[in-house]
Amino acid sequence: MKNKQFKAESKRLLDLMINSIYTNKEIFLRELLSNASDAIDKLYYRSLTDRKVKVEKDDLFIKIKLDKENNTLTVSDNGCGMNEEELEENLGTIAQSGTLLFKEENKNKDMDIIGQFGVGFYSAFMVSDKIEVVSRKFGEDKAYKWESSGASGYSIGETSKDSVGTDVILHLKKDDENEDYSKYLDTFTIEGLVKKYSDYIKYPIKMDVEHKELKKGSKDEYDVHVHEETLNSMVPLWKRDKKEVKDEDYERFYMDKFYDYEKPLRTINTKVEGQCTYNSLLFIPARAPYDYYTKDYEKGLELYSNGVLIMEKCADLLPDYFSFVKGLVDTPDVSLNISREMLQQDRQVRIIAKNIETKIKKELETMLEEKREDYEKFFKTFGIQLKFGIYNGYGANKDTLKDLIMFYSSEEKKLVTLKEYVARMKEGQENIYYACGETTDKIDLLPQVEAVKDKGYEILYLTEYVDEFALQVLMDYEGKKFVNVSSEKLDLDTEEEKEELKKNNDDNKDMFKAMKDALKDDVKDVRFTRRLKTHPVCLTTEGGVSVEMEKVINAMPTDEKVKAETVLEINQNHPIVGKLKDLYKNDKESFEKYSKILYAQARLIEGLPIDNPTEISNLVCEIISK
Ligand code: ADP
C-alpha cells in the first residue's frame, strides 16, 4: 500500500466540502448513486461503439448494502470501474472529474451523464470516518483499493475483486448530539432517500429488504424473509412518451408529490431542445395551499439534473405572480453540485425561467378562452396574486398580466376581463369606470354608482384592496383611462349641463363657504353635483388618493398615513337643497347642524368612520323630535 497526501489545494477544498458546500448531509447518497449510474453509462456507451465490449443492458444495476454489524453502507455498481491510475487521478484530486473529461471527449453524442464537477464523491465524508473504494476496470484482471479517512490523505493498493465495477464502502461516523448517522443503516431511511433524490436513475437500484411475516399459528413469532427489491422507478413520468401517459397518471403524480387532495386544474408538460434543453412538468392547482397567503409560503419548482433532484424549491424558476404553480424542471444543463447562489446567476436557469413564464401565461390565456369556468375558479383562488404582480415592480409586468385579470361588473355581477369590458363599451365612451367597496352589493348601493349606471355605462366593481392600486399602475387599457365614479374626473355631463351646474354653484357660493366652515375644513370643498340621481349627498375625491386607498394605506402597519382630499357633493335636484337655502337665510345655527349631518351621511355611505358619532346621533335625535 502506498500512502499519499492529497494535493494542498485539495486538502483545503476537502475541508470546505465536508463542512460547507452541502448543508444537507443526506445528499451523499444521491452523489454516490449518480457516480454509479455514470460509471454504468460509460460502460454501456462503450458497448454500443466497440464490438469487443459485450454487456447486456438488463445485467447492469446498482446495489446498496447495509451492514449494521460492521457499521458500513456500500454502494456497488457493475460499471466501467477504475484502475490504479484512475483511482489516483479521480479520487486523489478533488475537483478532478473523470466524468467531465469523458463528456468532453465524447461531445455531441447523445448521452445524459450526470457528474462533471468532481466533488460529489467527497460529500460521503460528511457521514463517514473512512471510505474504501474497491474497483476493477472493465477488461482488466487486477483490482485496486483506494482508502482514506479524510483530509489526512489516502492510500492505494492491490486487492482482489471477482467482478468488474466499483464498491464504495462507507464506514459511518458514530452518532453524536448533532447527527444521527446510524439512520443510514435503516432500510426505511434509504428507501426514502432513493425515492426523494434518485428515483429516476435509469438503472435499477437494488437493496435487500427484510419482510416479517407472522409464523403460522403464532401471535408473536415472525418468519423473516429477505427480498431483493428495486427502489427506484427509473423512468420519470415527464420523460415518458406523452402518448403513453394518461391524464390520470399526471393527476395522481401531482397529488402524491405535492400533497393535494384535489386534481390540478391544468397540467403543462413541455420538452424543449435548442438554446437550452429541459423537460418541465407544471401544474396549476385547483385550490390554494393552506399557507399560500402567508409569508411562510415558499414558491419554487423542483429542479432536476438528468432525473436527479438538485433542489426541492428553486425559487428562481418562477416569478412571484405565478408563485402558485407547482411542478418541476429537469435539465442536463445545470450541474448537480450547484449552490443556490450560483444558480441565481446561471444563464441557463434564467432562460428556462423566462420560457416557463411565457408558457404559464399562454396556458392561462387558453384556459380563459376555452374553459371559462375553470379560469374563474382559478381566478377566485389566485387572481389577487396576479393583481399584486401588476402593482409590484411599478408595473414592469403589466403587459404580461393585464389580460389575465378580472373584475366583477355592474352588468351581471360576473367576472369580466378588461378586454371584454372595452369590447362592449358604449359608443363614444372614453373611460373605463370603476367603483370600490367591500362587496359587490355594497358597491351597488353607492350613490355615485346609480347615476353612472343610469346613463348606461358598465362599471367594474373593485372589491379587493389591491384592485385600485393595480389599476393605477396600469393607467389605461387600450388607451381607455380608468376613472373612479367617485372621483372629480368623472365627466359625464354635456356642455350645457356643465354650464348650468357652474352657474348654480356660483350662485350659492356663500352658502357652500358657510358649510365648509361648519365642517371645520374637513372637506376641501362643498358643491352641487349632477352625478347623483336619488341620493342627497356623496363624497368625491380629488387628486391621486381615493377614499378606498386611504383606508388601505392607513390600515397598513407603517407610519405612512394619507388622507384623501374629499369634496362634499350635494344633489342639486334633491328636496334637501330647498331646506338648506332656507336655513342659510333664516337659521344659521340649524344650518350648521344640517351640514354636519349631511357630511356624516356621506362618510357613512363611503364606509368611512365618523369622528364624532355621539354628536351626530344627538343632532339627528334633536331634529327628529322637532
Ligand atoms: P463528478 O461525478 O462530479 O465527476 P466525483 O467527485 O463525484 O465528481 O467523482 C470524481 C470522478 O471519480 C468521477 O468523475 C469519475 O471519473 C470517478 N468515479 C467516481 N465514482 C465512480 C464509480 N462508481 N465508478 C467509476 N468511476 C467513478
Residues whose N, C-alpha, C, O or C-beta is under 5 A from the ligand:
A	BS01	ADP	N35 A36 A39 G81 N90 Q96 S97 G98 T99 L100 G115 Q116 F117 G118 V119 G120 F121 Y122 T166
